[in-house]
Amino acid sequence: MDNDAPEVLPTKNQRRQATREKAKELRDAQRKQEKRKRAFLQGGILVVVIAIVAGVAFILTSAIRPPAPGPMNMASDGIVIGTDLQAVETPALAAGAAPVSTSVDANVPNIRIYVHYLCPVCGQFEKANAEQLATWAENGTATVEYHPIAILTGRSAGSQYSLRAANAAACVANYAPDSFFAFNTLMFDKQPEEGTEGHSNDDLKKIVADAIKTDAGTATAGPVQTNIAKCIDDASYKAWVQSATDRATTEPVPHSSLDKVKATPTVLVNDKQYTGSITDEKEFQAFVLSVASETYAKSSPSPSPSAPAQ
């Protein structure tokens, strides 16, 4: 005898109700899914918008960088080294002020060198010519004008060495200008390779200390080094270096036919650009003499000056 209860089938109304409830569940699930998609999409759009705004803000900040005062003794955006390797003193440029280009003397050629301290070719030029540049400047037969710029800031493994090095040069120009030539020479003697992190700030301070060791008396060396060390750590002239670099690489170069500095080293003797061998000191010496003679001849009917002393 079968004791199982007969199967009770749902009524038509019950089936209809079950179908409506299932459809409602599906609609609710679909609405929740669409709500999650909208939230995700809106969040993604917000992230993109924030990124775009941040990028635009960075570009605008870079493009309309607030003007900053420059260091003393660099009114031309460079420092002029003359007799006895002493710097020509000039007041600091006020924020937003235009640089004052160095005038050309027919009797004393002005050798302008645009450099950056990560540039290997700049290092080659300095190592080949630093000794005779020092002799000319020391004897007063030429002035040597250095324009440190920072055009390879992104090629030092994130350390911004090019910018920090040019800032250090500005610090030396401001606080120990007569030690600048020695500092510049040491910077290239100890030049790091392009693509590396370069020298740390502490390394730069050590180079400064070595440069001023023989140029500053013991009574002043300590305070001078302290001021320069703080200037390096604070990146006091970072904004000025960026502005000077912008001017050099986007504006006509004074006393020359160049529309801008396109590469480093850019070497000018009076109004003429040197395009000869970077490592041949005799070729460079001949060029300096030729330009000096030409400049002198234009200003005087007298015999041209002798070659810069070697």
Secondary structure, 3 states (H helix, E strand, C coil): CCCCCCCCCCCHHHHHHHHHHHHHHHHHHHHHHHHHHHHHHHHHHHHHHHHHHHHHHHHHHHHCCCCCCCCCCCCCCCEEECHHHCECCCCCCCCCCCCCCCCCCCCCCEEEEEECCCCHHHHHHHHHHHHHHHHHHHHCCCEEEEEECCCCCCCCCCCCHHHHHHHHHHHHHHHCHHHHHHHHHHHHHCCCCCCCCCCCHHHHHHHHHHHHCCCCCHHHHHHHHHHHHHHHHHCCCHHHHHHHHHHHHHCCCCCCCCCCCCCCCEEEECCEECCCCCCCHHHHHHHHHHHHHHHHHHHCCCCCCCCCCC
